Amino acid sequence: MNIHEQKKHLRTRLKKRRELVSESKRKEKSQQISEYLSEIDEFNHAKNIFCYISYLSEVETHALINGFLDRNLAIAVPKIVDKSEMIAVPLSDLSDLEPDAMGILTPKLNLSASGPFDIAITPGVGFTVNGERLGYGKGYYDRWFSQNKVNIKIGIAFETQLVEQLPTEETDISLDVLVTEERIIDLRKPS
């Protein structure tokens, strides 16, 4: 099995595992993840934030985004503009979003936010405790990270999304911090 087949197989398995988290548990665990995020100094001092908009069984980010907006922070969210490009679009209210063709909430505008970003809250299908991330297979986040300055890349996930190892490629960009409902894994500090 080549690396792309391995990733595809893992994505299917990990999505199913994540989907087994009930809606009530997902809300509860997402709240715990938000509380752990607030224990990270750089998170509390961030002024310019990039954050994904949760979809289906992902860690819920709507409350997190509303919290950023309530604090009048500069927040940008992802927008897919074509088959290979994702941009960060400034957001001032969740009502500025509309469902795209797949039903994922996305900004109505195509206005790109300028970085650098203090933090980026990043989704994924699977993660390792070493900061490796398995995305959805299109490479949007890896390309975006390679073209945009982000001080701290934070992955948020449920414990059930963690695996011992992931097949990785040279283009896969690792995270600086991983937060689950059970712990904060700061990969910037030597263990």
Short mmCIF file of the C-alpha atoms (twelve columns), coordinates in Angstrom:
data_MODEL
# 
_entry.id   MODEL 
# 
loop_
_atom_site.group_PDB 
_atom_site.id 
_atom_site.type_symbol 
_atom_site.label_atom_id 
_atom_site.label_alt_id 
_atom_site.label_comp_id 
_atom_site.label_asym_id 
_atom_site.label_seq_id 
_atom_site.Cartn_x 
_atom_site.Cartn_y 
_atom_site.Cartn_z 
_atom_site.pdbx_PDB_model_num 
ATOM 1   C CA . MET A 1   0.000   0.000  0.000  1 
ATOM 2   C CA . ASN A 2   1.500   3.366  -1.006 1 
ATOM 3   C CA . ILE A 3   1.453   6.428  1.265  1 
ATOM 4   C CA . HIS A 4   -1.655  7.938  -0.346 1 
ATOM 5   C CA . GLU A 5   -3.597  4.695  0.090  1 
ATOM 6   C CA . GLN A 6   -2.404  4.454  3.700  1 
ATOM 7   C CA . LYS A 7   -3.611  8.002  4.371  1 
ATOM 8   C CA . LYS A 8   -6.958  7.354  2.679  1 
ATOM 9   C CA . HIS A 9   -7.486  4.186  4.738  1 
ATOM 10  C CA . LEU A 10  -6.579  6.006  7.975  1 
ATOM 11  C CA . ARG A 11  -8.875  8.928  7.139  1 
ATOM 12  C CA . THR A 12  -11.833 6.577  6.733  1 
ATOM 13  C CA . ARG A 13  -11.058 4.776  9.997  1 
ATOM 14  C CA . LEU A 14  -10.450 7.961  12.011 1 
ATOM 15  C CA . LYS A 15  -13.524 9.781  10.681 1 
ATOM 16  C CA . LYS A 16  -15.674 6.803  11.742 1 
ATOM 17  C CA . ARG A 17  -14.035 6.830  15.161 1 
ATOM 18  C CA . ARG A 18  -14.675 10.576 15.549 1 
ATOM 19  C CA . GLU A 19  -18.289 10.198 14.391 1 
ATOM 20  C CA . LEU A 20  -18.908 7.785  17.275 1 
ATOM 21  C CA . VAL A 21  -18.585 10.712 19.696 1 
ATOM 22  C CA . SER A 22  -22.210 11.661 20.456 1 
ATOM 23  C CA . GLU A 23  -23.349 15.238 19.922 1 
ATOM 24  C CA . SER A 24  -23.671 15.861 23.665 1 
ATOM 25  C CA . LYS A 25  -20.193 14.402 24.333 1 
ATOM 26  C CA . ARG A 26  -18.775 16.413 21.413 1 
ATOM 27  C CA . LYS A 27  -20.112 19.640 22.945 1 
ATOM 28  C CA . GLU A 28  -18.791 18.689 26.375 1 
ATOM 29  C CA . LYS A 29  -15.358 17.698 25.037 1 
ATOM 30  C CA . SER A 30  -15.177 20.794 22.816 1 
ATOM 31  C CA . GLN A 31  -15.850 22.950 25.892 1 
ATOM 32  C CA . GLN A 32  -13.043 21.187 27.774 1 
ATOM 33  C CA . ILE A 33  -10.694 21.776 24.822 1 
ATOM 34  C CA . SER A 34  -11.591 25.500 24.909 1 
ATOM 35  C CA . GLU A 35  -10.788 25.586 28.617 1 
ATOM 36  C CA . TYR A 36  -7.401  23.957 27.988 1 
ATOM 37  C CA . LEU A 37  -6.720  26.462 25.189 1 
ATOM 38  C CA . SER A 38  -7.198  29.267 27.712 1 
ATOM 39  C CA . GLU A 39  -4.295  27.810 29.728 1 
ATOM 40  C CA . ILE A 40  -1.861  28.555 26.886 1 
ATOM 41  C CA . ASP A 41  -0.240  31.997 27.365 1 
ATOM 42  C CA . GLU A 42  0.105   32.730 23.657 1 
ATOM 43  C CA . PHE A 43  -3.554  31.882 23.143 1 
ATOM 44  C CA . ASN A 44  -4.579  34.476 25.748 1 
ATOM 45  C CA . HIS A 45  -2.294  37.151 24.277 1 
ATOM 46  C CA . ALA A 46  -3.121  36.506 20.622 1 
ATOM 47  C CA . LYS A 47  -4.418  39.500 18.695 1 
ATOM 48  C CA . ASN A 48  -4.521  38.080 15.157 1 
ATOM 49  C CA . ILE A 49  -6.105  34.605 14.959 1 
ATOM 50  C CA . PHE A 50  -6.832  32.139 12.186 1 
ATOM 51  C CA . CYS A 51  -9.458  29.538 13.159 1 
ATOM 52  C CA . TYR A 52  -11.299 26.872 11.220 1 
ATOM 53  C CA . ILE A 53  -15.087 26.709 11.253 1 
ATOM 54  C CA . SER A 54  -16.202 23.348 12.621 1 
ATOM 55  C CA . TYR A 55  -18.221 20.988 10.469 1 
ATOM 56  C CA . LEU A 56  -20.073 17.774 11.338 1 
ATOM 57  C CA . SER A 57  -18.121 15.741 13.917 1 
ATOM 58  C CA . GLU A 58  -15.100 18.080 14.262 1 
ATOM 59  C CA . VAL A 59  -14.218 19.788 17.541 1 
ATOM 60  C CA . GLU A 60  -16.802 22.590 17.761 1 
ATOM 61  C CA . THR A 61  -15.336 26.073 17.160 1 
ATOM 62  C CA . HIS A 62  -18.380 28.373 16.915 1 
ATOM 63  C CA . ALA A 63  -18.287 29.283 20.624 1 
ATOM 64  C CA . LEU A 64  -14.532 29.821 20.393 1 
ATOM 65  C CA . ILE A 65  -14.961 32.153 17.390 1 
ATOM 66  C CA . ASN A 66  -17.735 34.068 19.173 1 
ATOM 67  C CA . GLY A 67  -15.400 34.467 22.154 1 
ATOM 68  C CA . PHE A 68  -12.710 35.962 19.888 1 
ATOM 69  C CA . LEU A 69  -15.254 38.308 18.328 1 
ATOM 70  C CA . ASP A 70  -16.556 39.371 21.771 1 
ATOM 71  C CA . ARG A 71  -12.967 40.310 22.697 1 
ATOM 72  C CA . ASN A 72  -12.650 42.356 19.468 1 
ATOM 73  C CA . LEU A 73  -9.717  40.288 18.232 1 
ATOM 74  C CA . ALA A 74  -8.751  40.166 14.567 1 
ATOM 75  C CA . ILE A 75  -10.027 36.804 13.410 1 
ATOM 76  C CA . ALA A 76  -9.811  35.182 10.016 1 
ATOM 77  C CA . VAL A 77  -11.382 31.947 8.850  1 
ATOM 78  C CA . PRO A 78  -10.586 29.678 5.908  1 
ATOM 79  C CA . LYS A 79  -12.186 29.906 2.502  1 
ATOM 80  C CA . ILE A 80  -11.425 27.475 -0.306 1 
ATOM 81  C CA . VAL A 81  -11.155 29.502 -3.520 1 
ATOM 82  C CA . ASP A 82  -10.207 26.746 -5.953 1 
ATOM 83  C CA . LYS A 83  -8.912  23.165 -6.065 1 
ATOM 84  C CA . SER A 84  -5.522  24.144 -4.621 1 
ATOM 85  C CA . GLU A 85  -5.922  27.421 -2.739 1 
ATOM 86  C CA . MET A 86  -7.326  28.367 0.634  1 
ATOM 87  C CA . ILE A 87  -7.279  31.945 1.893  1 
ATOM 88  C CA . ALA A 88  -7.825  33.508 5.312  1 
ATOM 89  C CA . VAL A 89  -10.832 35.845 5.260  1 
ATOM 90  C CA . PRO A 90  -11.460 38.402 8.036  1 
ATOM 91  C CA . LEU A 91  -14.612 37.660 10.033 1 
ATOM 92  C CA . SER A 92  -16.636 40.129 12.077 1 
ATOM 93  C CA . ASP A 93  -19.726 38.001 12.735 1 
ATOM 94  C CA . LEU A 94  -20.783 34.379 12.232 1 
ATOM 95  C CA . SER A 95  -23.708 35.711 10.171 1 
ATOM 96  C CA . ASP A 96  -21.097 36.657 7.519  1 
ATOM 97  C CA . LEU A 97  -20.864 32.955 6.677  1 
ATOM 98  C CA . GLU A 98  -22.886 30.853 4.244  1 
ATOM 99  C CA . PRO A 99  -22.851 27.133 3.425  1 
ATOM 100 C CA . ASP A 100 -20.625 26.192 0.472  1 
ATOM 101 C CA . ALA A 101 -21.400 23.371 -1.989 1 
ATOM 102 C CA . MET A 102 -20.528 20.766 0.686  1 
ATOM 103 C CA . GLY A 103 -22.533 22.528 3.407  1 
ATOM 104 C CA . ILE A 104 -19.451 23.878 5.231  1 
ATOM 105 C CA . LEU A 105 -19.927 27.415 6.536  1 
ATOM 106 C CA . THR A 106 -17.620 29.722 4.612  1 
ATOM 107 C CA . PRO A 107 -17.165 33.505 4.291  1 
ATOM 108 C CA . LYS A 108 -19.304 35.220 1.684  1 
ATOM 109 C CA . LEU A 109 -16.419 37.513 0.708  1 
ATOM 110 C CA . ASN A 110 -13.113 36.647 -0.976 1 
ATOM 111 C CA . LEU A 111 -11.145 39.340 0.854  1 
ATOM 112 C CA . SER A 112 -7.839  37.897 2.053  1 
ATOM 113 C CA . ALA A 113 -6.586  38.764 5.562  1 
ATOM 114 C CA . SER A 114 -2.966  39.677 5.932  1 
ATOM 115 C CA . GLY A 115 -0.865  37.976 8.574  1 
ATOM 116 C CA . PRO A 116 1.217   37.269 10.336 1 
ATOM 117 C CA . PHE A 117 -1.091  35.326 12.618 1 
ATOM 118 C CA . ASP A 118 -0.334  34.847 16.308 1 
ATOM 119 C CA . ILE A 119 -2.093  31.483 16.361 1 
ATOM 120 C CA . ALA A 120 -3.872  29.181 13.942 1 
ATOM 121 C CA . ILE A 121 -6.494  26.776 15.310 1 
ATOM 122 C CA . THR A 122 -6.236  23.826 12.962 1 
ATOM 123 C CA . PRO A 123 -8.548  20.886 12.201 1 
ATOM 124 C CA . GLY A 124 -7.576  17.400 11.164 1 
ATOM 125 C CA . VAL A 125 -8.766  13.844 10.938 1 
ATOM 126 C CA . GLY A 126 -5.889  12.343 12.903 1 
ATOM 127 C CA . PHE A 127 -2.911  13.467 14.963 1 
ATOM 128 C CA . THR A 128 0.099   12.038 16.764 1 
ATOM 129 C CA . VAL A 129 1.519   13.255 20.083 1 
ATOM 130 C CA . ASN A 130 4.548   14.378 18.023 1 
ATOM 131 C CA . GLY A 131 2.442   17.010 16.250 1 
ATOM 132 C CA . GLU A 132 1.920   15.199 12.986 1 
ATOM 133 C CA . ARG A 133 -1.446  15.913 11.410 1 
ATOM 134 C CA . LEU A 134 -3.555  13.977 8.933  1 
ATOM 135 C CA . GLY A 135 -5.840  16.367 7.080  1 
ATOM 136 C CA . TYR A 136 -8.628  15.717 4.649  1 
ATOM 137 C CA . GLY A 137 -6.359  14.929 1.713  1 
ATOM 138 C CA . LYS A 138 -6.361  18.093 -0.349 1 
ATOM 139 C CA . GLY A 139 -3.292  19.741 1.239  1 
ATOM 140 C CA . TYR A 140 -4.972  23.111 1.800  1 
ATOM 141 C CA . TYR A 141 -3.603  23.686 5.300  1 
ATOM 142 C CA . ASP A 142 -0.075  22.491 4.480  1 
ATOM 143 C CA . ARG A 143 0.085   24.848 1.474  1 
ATOM 144 C CA . TRP A 144 -1.443  27.701 3.488  1 
ATOM 145 C CA . PHE A 145 1.059   27.213 6.346  1 
ATOM 146 C CA . SER A 146 3.956   27.180 3.879  1 
ATOM 147 C CA . GLN A 147 2.830   30.564 2.485  1 
ATOM 148 C CA . ASN A 148 1.651   32.356 5.647  1 
ATOM 149 C CA . LYS A 149 3.488   33.271 8.830  1 
ATOM 150 C CA . VAL A 150 1.903   31.739 11.918 1 
ATOM 151 C CA . ASN A 151 3.642   31.963 15.279 1 
ATOM 152 C CA . ILE A 152 1.896   28.933 16.807 1 
ATOM 153 C CA . LYS A 153 -0.012  26.236 14.959 1 
ATOM 154 C CA . ILE A 154 -2.484  24.633 17.383 1 
ATOM 155 C CA . GLY A 155 -4.316  21.447 16.498 1 
ATOM 156 C CA . ILE A 156 -7.480  20.644 18.406 1 
ATOM 157 C CA . ALA A 157 -8.855  17.124 18.471 1 
ATOM 158 C CA . PHE A 158 -10.609 14.508 20.515 1 
ATOM 159 C CA . GLU A 159 -8.401  11.863 22.151 1 
ATOM 160 C CA . THR A 160 -10.026 9.280  19.881 1 
ATOM 161 C CA . GLN A 161 -8.334  10.998 16.904 1 
ATOM 162 C CA . LEU A 162 -4.833  10.313 18.230 1 
ATOM 163 C CA . VAL A 163 -2.791  7.535  16.701 1 
ATOM 164 C CA . GLU A 164 0.683   6.246  17.412 1 
ATOM 165 C CA . GLN A 165 2.034   7.200  13.997 1 
ATOM 166 C CA . LEU A 166 0.947   8.638  10.670 1 
ATOM 167 C CA . PRO A 167 2.337   8.187  7.187  1 
ATOM 168 C CA . THR A 168 3.926   11.549 6.400  1 
ATOM 169 C CA . GLU A 169 5.364   13.297 3.379  1 
ATOM 170 C CA . GLU A 170 7.852   16.142 3.045  1 
ATOM 171 C CA . THR A 171 5.015   18.612 2.423  1 
ATOM 172 C CA . ASP A 172 3.174   17.724 5.660  1 
ATOM 173 C CA . ILE A 173 3.593   20.502 8.216  1 
ATOM 174 C CA . SER A 174 3.605   19.604 11.912 1 
ATOM 175 C CA . LEU A 175 1.870   21.465 14.721 1 
ATOM 176 C CA . ASP A 176 3.424   23.342 17.627 1 
ATOM 177 C CA . VAL A 177 0.722   22.455 20.167 1 
ATOM 178 C CA . LEU A 178 -1.984  19.801 20.271 1 
ATOM 179 C CA . VAL A 179 -4.986  20.151 22.593 1 
ATOM 180 C CA . THR A 180 -7.494  17.409 23.366 1 
ATOM 181 C CA . GLU A 181 -10.225 17.141 25.996 1 
ATOM 182 C CA . GLU A 182 -7.676  15.419 28.256 1 
ATOM 183 C CA . ARG A 183 -4.417  17.335 27.799 1 
ATOM 184 C CA . ILE A 184 -2.220  19.982 26.245 1 
ATOM 185 C CA . ILE A 185 0.753   18.628 24.327 1 
ATOM 186 C CA . ASP A 186 3.238   21.471 23.835 1 
ATOM 187 C CA . LEU A 187 5.707   20.312 21.217 1 
ATOM 188 C CA . ARG A 188 7.858   23.434 21.525 1 
ATOM 189 C CA . LYS A 189 9.152   22.307 24.909 1 
ATOM 190 C CA . PRO A 190 11.629  19.462 25.242 1 
ATOM 191 C CA . SER A 191 10.086  16.548 27.137 1 
# 
